[in-house]
Amino acid sequence: MGVAVLLPLWQRLLITVAAMLAVSFLASLLWSSLLGWAIPGYVSGVIGGLTALPVWEFLKRIRPSH
């Protein structure tokens, strides 16, 4: 039985923040193209936060290849 090697914390944080920003930006573009006005900041934050949860859980399961 060996020790499970996870991605380093800084890599998981970087990927999660990048995913949050990308999804939030895409949601903003989609919202403004469909409705014609800017998305409220709190809605964008909620979308980014909800994106972070499954991304973080997925990244905890990934093992780096050697």
ChimeraX commands (.cxc) that place a marker at each C-alpha (Angstrom):
marker #1 position 0.00,0.00,0.00 radius 0.5
marker #1 position 1.62,3.25,-1.14 radius 0.5
marker #1 position 0.96,6.89,-0.45 radius 0.5
marker #1 position -1.39,8.51,-2.97 radius 0.5
marker #1 position 0.30,11.38,-4.75 radius 0.5
marker #1 position -2.00,14.33,-5.50 radius 0.5
marker #1 position -1.48,17.39,-7.61 radius 0.5
marker #1 position 0.26,20.06,-5.55 radius 0.5
marker #1 position -2.04,22.57,-3.87 radius 0.5
marker #1 position -0.76,25.50,-5.94 radius 0.5
marker #1 position -1.60,23.68,-9.18 radius 0.5
marker #1 position -5.10,22.82,-8.03 radius 0.5
marker #1 position -5.65,26.43,-6.92 radius 0.5
marker #1 position -4.35,27.83,-10.20 radius 0.5
marker #1 position -6.51,25.53,-12.33 radius 0.5
marker #1 position -9.59,26.16,-10.17 radius 0.5
marker #1 position -9.21,29.95,-10.31 radius 0.5
marker #1 position -8.63,29.82,-14.07 radius 0.5
marker #1 position -11.79,27.72,-14.51 radius 0.5
marker #1 position -13.79,30.11,-12.31 radius 0.5
marker #1 position -12.65,33.14,-14.30 radius 0.5
marker #1 position -13.18,31.48,-17.67 radius 0.5
marker #1 position -16.71,30.26,-16.90 radius 0.5
marker #1 position -17.65,33.57,-15.32 radius 0.5
marker #1 position -16.38,35.44,-18.38 radius 0.5
marker #1 position -18.22,33.13,-20.78 radius 0.5
marker #1 position -21.42,33.45,-18.75 radius 0.5
marker #1 position -21.05,37.23,-18.92 radius 0.5
marker #1 position -20.65,37.15,-22.69 radius 0.5
marker #1 position -23.63,34.83,-23.12 radius 0.5
marker #1 position -25.81,36.89,-20.77 radius 0.5
marker #1 position -25.03,40.18,-22.53 radius 0.5
marker #1 position -25.54,38.68,-26.00 radius 0.5
marker #1 position -28.91,37.19,-25.03 radius 0.5
marker #1 position -30.28,39.97,-22.84 radius 0.5
marker #1 position -28.38,43.01,-24.07 radius 0.5
marker #1 position -27.22,44.23,-20.66 radius 0.5
marker #1 position -24.39,43.38,-18.26 radius 0.5
marker #1 position -24.67,40.49,-15.84 radius 0.5
marker #1 position -24.87,41.54,-12.16 radius 0.5
marker #1 position -21.63,40.95,-10.28 radius 0.5
marker #1 position -23.17,38.67,-7.68 radius 0.5
marker #1 position -24.60,36.38,-10.38 radius 0.5
marker #1 position -21.19,36.12,-11.99 radius 0.5
marker #1 position -19.69,35.30,-8.58 radius 0.5
marker #1 position -22.24,32.59,-7.92 radius 0.5
marker #1 position -21.57,31.03,-11.33 radius 0.5
marker #1 position -17.81,31.11,-10.71 radius 0.5
marker #1 position -18.21,29.66,-7.21 radius 0.5
marker #1 position -20.45,26.86,-8.40 radius 0.5
marker #1 position -17.91,26.07,-11.10 radius 0.5
marker #1 position -15.10,25.87,-8.54 radius 0.5
marker #1 position -16.73,23.10,-6.49 radius 0.5
marker #1 position -16.77,20.31,-9.11 radius 0.5
marker #1 position -13.44,21.43,-10.59 radius 0.5
marker #1 position -11.75,21.22,-7.17 radius 0.5
marker #1 position -13.26,17.80,-6.47 radius 0.5
marker #1 position -12.19,16.55,-9.90 radius 0.5
marker #1 position -8.64,17.83,-9.39 radius 0.5
marker #1 position -8.38,16.06,-6.02 radius 0.5
marker #1 position -8.89,12.76,-7.85 radius 0.5
marker #1 position -6.23,13.35,-10.53 radius 0.5
marker #1 position -2.87,11.78,-9.92 radius 0.5
marker #1 position 0.21,13.22,-11.66 radius 0.5
marker #1 position 1.82,10.89,-14.16 radius 0.5
marker #1 position 5.47,10.00,-13.71 radius 0.5
marker link #1:1,2 radius 0.2
marker link #1:2,3 radius 0.2
marker link #1:3,4 radius 0.2
marker link #1:4,5 radius 0.2
marker link #1:5,6 radius 0.2
marker link #1:6,7 radius 0.2
marker link #1:7,8 radius 0.2
marker link #1:8,9 radius 0.2
marker link #1:9,10 radius 0.2
marker link #1:10,11 radius 0.2
marker link #1:11,12 radius 0.2
marker link #1:12,13 radius 0.2
marker link #1:13,14 radius 0.2
marker link #1:14,15 radius 0.2
marker link #1:15,16 radius 0.2
marker link #1:16,17 radius 0.2
marker link #1:17,18 radius 0.2
marker link #1:18,19 radius 0.2
marker link #1:19,20 radius 0.2
marker link #1:20,21 radius 0.2
marker link #1:21,22 radius 0.2
marker link #1:22,23 radius 0.2
marker link #1:23,24 radius 0.2
marker link #1:24,25 radius 0.2
marker link #1:25,26 radius 0.2
marker link #1:26,27 radius 0.2
marker link #1:27,28 radius 0.2
marker link #1:28,29 radius 0.2
marker link #1:29,30 radius 0.2
marker link #1:30,31 radius 0.2
marker link #1:31,32 radius 0.2
marker link #1:32,33 radius 0.2
marker link #1:33,34 radius 0.2
marker link #1:34,35 radius 0.2
marker link #1:35,36 radius 0.2
marker link #1:36,37 radius 0.2
marker link #1:37,38 radius 0.2
marker link #1:38,39 radius 0.2
marker link #1:39,40 radius 0.2
marker link #1:40,41 radius 0.2
marker link #1:41,42 radius 0.2
marker link #1:42,43 radius 0.2
marker link #1:43,44 radius 0.2
marker link #1:44,45 radius 0.2
marker link #1:45,46 radius 0.2
marker link #1:46,47 radius 0.2
marker link #1:47,48 radius 0.2
marker link #1:48,49 radius 0.2
marker link #1:49,50 radius 0.2
marker link #1:50,51 radius 0.2
marker link #1:51,52 radius 0.2
marker link #1:52,53 radius 0.2
marker link #1:53,54 radius 0.2
marker link #1:54,55 radius 0.2
marker link #1:55,56 radius 0.2
marker link #1:56,57 radius 0.2
marker link #1:57,58 radius 0.2
marker link #1:58,59 radius 0.2
marker link #1:59,60 radius 0.2
marker link #1:60,61 radius 0.2
marker link #1:61,62 radius 0.2
marker link #1:62,63 radius 0.2
marker link #1:63,64 radius 0.2
marker link #1:64,65 radius 0.2
marker link #1:65,66 radius 0.2
view
